[in-house]
Amino acid sequence: MNRPVFDAHCDTLGLLSDGIDLNSQQTEVTLSGVRQYPKWTQVFAIWLEAEAMDIDKQYRALYERYIQKTTEFHSVLTKRDLQATSPLKSILGVEGGDILKGDISRLQTLFDQGVRLMTLTWNTPNELGDTNKTVRSPSGLSPFGKEVVRHMNRLGMAVDVSHLSDRGFWDTIRVTTKPVLASHSNARGVCQHPRNVTDAMFLAIKRTGGGVGINLYPPFLGEAADIQTAIAHILHFLSLGGEDHVGLGMDLDGTGGRLPGGFSTCKDTKALFDALQQAGVSEEIITKIAYTNMERMFAKILPA
């Protein structure tokens, strides 16, 4: 049985070019793959590597790819758009607050261009704060980072804490008035990787009304990762009362081709649901994990 899917993170835009599109079968997210499901909502991330080249140039190139290469998807800008009849929907995200260059007015520009999620940091610290990979002193969110979170709340943009340092995470929780997402992170209680969230973090995210999207990158899952390893992370969050706060953030096209055994492209998402069913998870909860949890969370965040 193929269920609707809402995936909170992919890096597919970075692989698209003049010769590669979602029909080319050269990416892990493909039109033929997502069309195997009754509905598919995809958050497409504009990933920014601040140290590689001009960040505005990177953003413009990937933004144009989003506009040109995802025309089969209905773009979600408002709560109402989530209810559109189109079976394929897209949400534009930015991975890295570096794009703001310390200027809060640039957040409004992103919003006007359709961005509805921002991952506050990637692996490199920026004006907003530090990361789980590089912790600065003083650590956590900067005053500017806190201002950005407040303004994202006001605009209706999802605040994504994946990649943020632990102290930055707790600063975000103290500042936010809207649900917080860890769009592509797993359970540190299953795999002790700093990219994953602790039980206390998950419970804090839950209290905001937000949630966590399960990431399929093997180092964040654990040794000899396969589909059952991913299921172990989901079951861990469910054991914390998270049935309304766990979804998918599979990080497809962002893992350098490294995916758990038994999973190769978006078409294999069904295998996750089959494994949950075999683990005794109810149909109601599987549907929540597959689609409705993320849809509900975004409905609480997006503008009317």
C-alpha positions as CSV (number, residue, x, y, z in Angstrom):
1,M,0.0,0.0,0.0
2,N,1.4,3.4,-1.0
3,R,0.6,6.2,1.3
4,P,0.8,10.0,0.9
5,V,4.3,11.3,1.7
6,F,5.5,14.6,3.1
7,D,9.3,14.8,3.1
8,A,10.8,17.8,5.0
9,H,14.2,17.8,3.3
10,C,16.0,17.0,0.1
11,D,19.1,18.4,-1.6
12,T,17.9,17.6,-5.2
13,L,18.2,21.2,-6.4
14,G,21.9,21.0,-6.1
15,L,22.0,18.2,-8.7
16,L,19.8,19.7,-11.3
17,S,21.3,21.5,-14.3
18,D,20.6,22.1,-18.0
19,G,21.0,18.4,-18.7
20,I,19.4,17.0,-15.5
21,D,15.8,17.4,-14.4
22,L,13.4,15.4,-12.3
23,N,12.6,13.2,-15.3
24,S,16.2,12.3,-15.9
25,Q,16.4,9.4,-13.4
26,Q,19.8,10.8,-12.3
27,T,18.5,12.0,-8.9
28,E,17.0,10.2,-5.9
29,V,13.9,12.4,-6.0
30,T,12.3,11.9,-9.4
31,L,8.9,12.6,-10.8
32,S,8.3,9.0,-11.7
33,G,9.2,8.0,-8.1
34,V,7.0,10.5,-6.3
35,R,4.1,9.8,-8.7
36,Q,3.9,6.3,-7.3
37,Y,2.3,7.8,-4.2
38,P,-1.2,9.3,-3.9
39,K,0.3,12.6,-2.7
40,W,3.8,13.8,-2.2
41,T,4.8,17.1,-0.6
42,Q,8.6,17.9,-0.9
43,V,10.6,20.6,0.9
44,F,13.4,21.4,-1.6
45,A,16.4,22.9,0.1
46,I,18.7,25.6,-1.3
47,W,21.9,24.4,0.2
48,L,24.5,27.2,0.7
49,E,28.2,26.6,1.2
50,A,29.3,29.9,2.5
51,E,33.1,29.3,2.0
52,A,32.9,27.9,-1.6
53,M,31.9,30.9,-3.7
54,D,29.7,34.0,-3.7
55,I,26.6,33.1,-1.6
56,D,24.2,35.3,-3.5
57,K,25.4,33.6,-6.8
58,Q,24.7,30.2,-5.2
59,Y,21.3,31.2,-4.0
60,R,20.3,32.7,-7.4
61,A,21.4,29.6,-9.3
62,L,19.4,27.2,-7.1
63,Y,16.4,29.5,-6.9
64,E,16.2,29.5,-10.6
65,R,16.5,25.7,-10.7
66,Y,13.6,25.5,-8.3
67,I,11.4,27.8,-10.4
68,Q,12.3,26.1,-13.7
69,K,12.6,22.4,-12.6
70,T,9.7,21.9,-10.2
71,T,6.8,23.1,-12.4
72,E,4.9,19.9,-11.9
73,F,4.6,20.7,-8.2
74,H,2.1,23.2,-6.7
75,S,4.2,25.7,-4.7
76,V,3.0,26.0,-1.1
77,L,3.1,29.6,0.3
78,T,0.1,29.6,2.7
79,K,-1.9,27.3,4.9
80,R,-4.5,27.2,2.1
81,D,-1.9,25.9,-0.4
82,L,-1.4,22.8,1.8
83,Q,-5.0,21.9,0.9
84,A,-4.7,22.3,-2.8
85,T,-5.9,19.4,-4.9
86,S,-2.6,18.9,-6.7
87,P,-1.1,15.6,-5.7
88,L,2.4,17.1,-5.9
89,K,3.3,20.1,-3.7
90,S,6.6,21.8,-3.0
91,I,7.9,24.0,-0.3
92,L,11.1,26.1,-0.8
93,G,13.7,26.1,2.0
94,V,17.1,27.5,2.6
95,E,19.8,25.6,4.4
96,G,22.0,28.2,6.0
97,G,21.2,31.6,7.5
98,D,24.5,32.8,5.9
99,I,22.3,34.1,3.1
100,L,21.1,36.9,5.4
101,K,24.6,38.4,5.7
102,G,23.7,39.8,9.1
103,D,20.9,41.9,7.5
104,I,17.4,41.2,8.8
105,S,15.7,42.9,5.8
106,R,17.0,40.1,3.6
107,L,14.6,37.7,5.4
108,Q,11.7,39.6,4.0
109,T,13.2,39.3,0.5
110,L,13.5,35.5,1.0
111,F,9.9,35.3,2.1
112,D,8.7,37.4,-0.8
113,Q,10.5,34.9,-3.1
114,G,8.6,32.0,-1.6
115,V,11.0,30.7,1.0
116,R,9.0,29.1,3.8
117,L,11.7,27.3,5.8
118,M,15.2,28.2,6.8
119,T,17.8,25.9,8.5
120,L,19.5,28.4,10.7
121,T,23.0,27.0,10.1
122,W,24.7,24.4,8.1
123,N,28.1,23.0,9.2
124,T,29.8,26.4,9.3
125,P,29.0,29.0,12.0
126,N,27.4,32.2,10.7
127,E,25.9,35.4,12.0
128,L,23.0,33.6,13.6
129,G,25.0,31.1,15.6
130,D,27.2,28.1,15.8
131,T,26.8,24.5,14.7
132,N,27.0,21.0,16.1
133,K,30.1,20.6,14.1
134,T,31.9,23.8,15.1
135,V,31.1,25.3,18.5
136,R,32.3,28.8,19.0
137,S,32.8,30.8,22.2
138,P,30.4,32.3,23.2
139,S,28.2,29.5,21.7
140,G,24.5,29.4,20.9
141,L,22.4,31.8,19.0
142,S,23.7,35.4,18.6
143,P,21.4,38.3,19.4
144,F,20.9,38.6,15.6
145,G,20.0,34.9,15.5
146,K,17.4,35.4,18.1
147,E,16.0,38.4,16.2
148,V,15.9,36.2,13.1
149,V,13.9,33.5,14.9
150,R,11.4,36.0,16.1
151,H,11.0,37.5,12.7
152,M,10.6,34.1,11.1
153,N,7.8,33.4,13.6
154,R,6.1,36.7,12.6
155,L,6.4,36.1,8.8
156,G,5.3,32.4,8.9
157,M,8.6,30.7,8.0
158,A,9.5,27.4,9.6
159,V,12.5,27.5,12.0
160,D,14.7,24.5,11.3
161,V,17.3,23.6,14.0
162,S,19.0,20.7,12.2
163,H,22.8,21.4,12.2
164,L,22.5,23.9,15.1
165,S,24.7,23.4,18.2
166,D,23.1,22.1,21.4
167,R,23.2,25.5,23.0
168,G,21.8,27.2,19.9
169,F,19.0,24.7,20.0
170,W,18.0,25.6,23.5
171,D,18.3,29.3,22.7
172,T,15.9,28.7,19.8
173,I,13.4,26.9,22.1
174,R,13.5,29.8,24.5
175,V,12.9,32.4,21.8
176,T,10.3,30.8,19.5
177,T,6.6,31.3,19.7
178,K,5.8,28.8,16.8
179,P,6.5,25.1,16.3
180,V,10.2,24.2,15.7
181,L,11.4,21.6,13.2
182,A,14.5,19.5,13.1
183,S,13.8,18.8,9.5
184,H,16.4,16.1,8.9
185,S,17.7,14.7,12.2
186,N,17.5,11.5,14.1
187,A,17.5,10.2,17.8
188,R,20.7,10.6,19.7
189,G,19.3,8.0,22.1
190,V,19.8,5.4,19.2
191,C,22.9,6.9,17.6
192,Q,25.2,9.2,19.5
193,H,25.9,11.6,16.7
194,P,25.8,15.4,17.4
195,R,23.5,15.9,14.4
196,N,20.8,14.0,16.2
197,V,18.5,15.3,18.9
198,T,18.5,14.1,22.5
199,D,15.4,12.9,24.2
200,A,15.2,16.2,26.1
201,M,15.5,18.1,22.8
202,F,12.8,16.0,21.2
203,L,10.4,16.6,24.1
204,A,11.1,20.4,23.9
205,I,10.4,20.3,20.2
206,K,7.2,18.4,21.0
207,R,6.1,21.1,23.4
208,T,6.4,23.8,20.7
209,G,4.1,21.7,18.5
210,G,6.9,20.9,16.1
211,G,8.7,17.7,15.2
212,V,11.6,15.8,13.7
213,G,12.1,14.4,10.2
214,I,13.9,11.1,10.0
215,N,17.2,11.4,8.1
216,L,18.4,8.4,6.0
217,Y,22.1,9.4,6.0
218,P,23.8,6.2,7.5
219,P,26.2,8.0,9.9
220,F,23.2,9.6,11.6
221,L,21.4,6.2,11.8
222,G,24.2,4.0,13.2
223,E,26.4,1.1,12.2
224,A,25.5,-1.1,9.3
225,A,22.4,1.1,8.7
226,D,19.5,-0.4,6.9
227,I,15.7,0.2,6.9
228,Q,15.3,-1.5,10.3
229,T,17.9,1.0,11.7
230,A,15.7,3.9,10.5
231,I,12.7,2.2,12.1
232,A,14.6,2.0,15.4
233,H,14.8,5.8,15.4
234,I,11.1,6.2,14.7
235,L,10.2,3.7,17.4
236,H,12.4,5.6,19.9
237,F,10.6,8.8,19.2
238,L,7.2,7.0,19.5
239,S,8.3,5.7,22.9
240,L,8.7,9.3,24.0
241,G,5.0,10.0,23.1
242,G,5.9,11.4,19.7
243,E,3.3,9.9,17.4
244,D,2.2,13.4,16.4
245,H,5.7,14.8,16.2
246,V,7.8,12.5,14.0
247,G,7.8,12.5,10.2
248,L,10.2,12.2,7.3
249,G,13.2,14.4,6.3
250,M,15.0,11.8,4.3
251,D,17.9,14.0,3.0
252,L,17.7,12.4,-0.5
253,D,20.3,13.7,-2.9
254,G,22.2,15.0,0.0
255,T,24.0,11.9,1.2
256,G,26.4,11.4,-1.7
257,G,24.6,8.2,-2.7
258,R,25.0,6.8,0.8
259,L,21.6,5.4,1.9
260,P,20.6,2.6,4.2
261,G,20.5,-1.0,2.9
262,G,17.2,-1.6,1.1
263,F,16.8,2.1,0.0
264,S,18.0,3.8,-3.1
265,T,15.5,6.4,-4.3
266,C,12.2,8.0,-3.3
267,K,10.3,5.1,-4.8
268,D,11.6,3.0,-1.9
269,T,9.8,5.1,0.7
270,K,7.1,2.4,0.8
271,A,9.7,0.1,2.4
272,L,9.8,2.3,5.5
273,F,6.0,2.1,5.9
274,D,6.0,-1.7,5.3
275,A,8.7,-2.1,8.0
276,L,6.7,0.1,10.4
277,Q,3.7,-2.1,9.8
278,Q,5.7,-5.2,10.5
279,A,7.0,-3.6,13.7
280,G,3.4,-3.4,14.9
281,V,2.8,0.3,14.3
282,S,-0.8,1.1,13.6
283,E,-2.1,2.3,10.2
284,E,-3.2,5.6,11.8
285,I,0.3,6.3,13.2
286,I,2.1,5.2,10.0
287,T,-0.1,7.7,8.1
288,K,0.8,10.4,10.6
289,I,4.5,9.7,10.1
290,A,4.2,9.5,6.4
291,Y,2.3,12.7,5.8
292,T,-0.1,14.3,8.2
293,N,2.3,15.2,11.0
294,M,4.4,17.4,8.8
295,E,1.3,18.8,7.0
296,R,-0.2,19.8,10.4
297,M,3.0,21.3,11.7
298,F,3.4,23.5,8.6
299,A,-0.2,24.5,8.8
300,K,0.6,25.9,12.3
301,I,3.5,27.9,10.9
302,L,2.6,29.2,7.5
303,P,0.8,32.5,6.9
304,A,-2.9,32.4,6.2
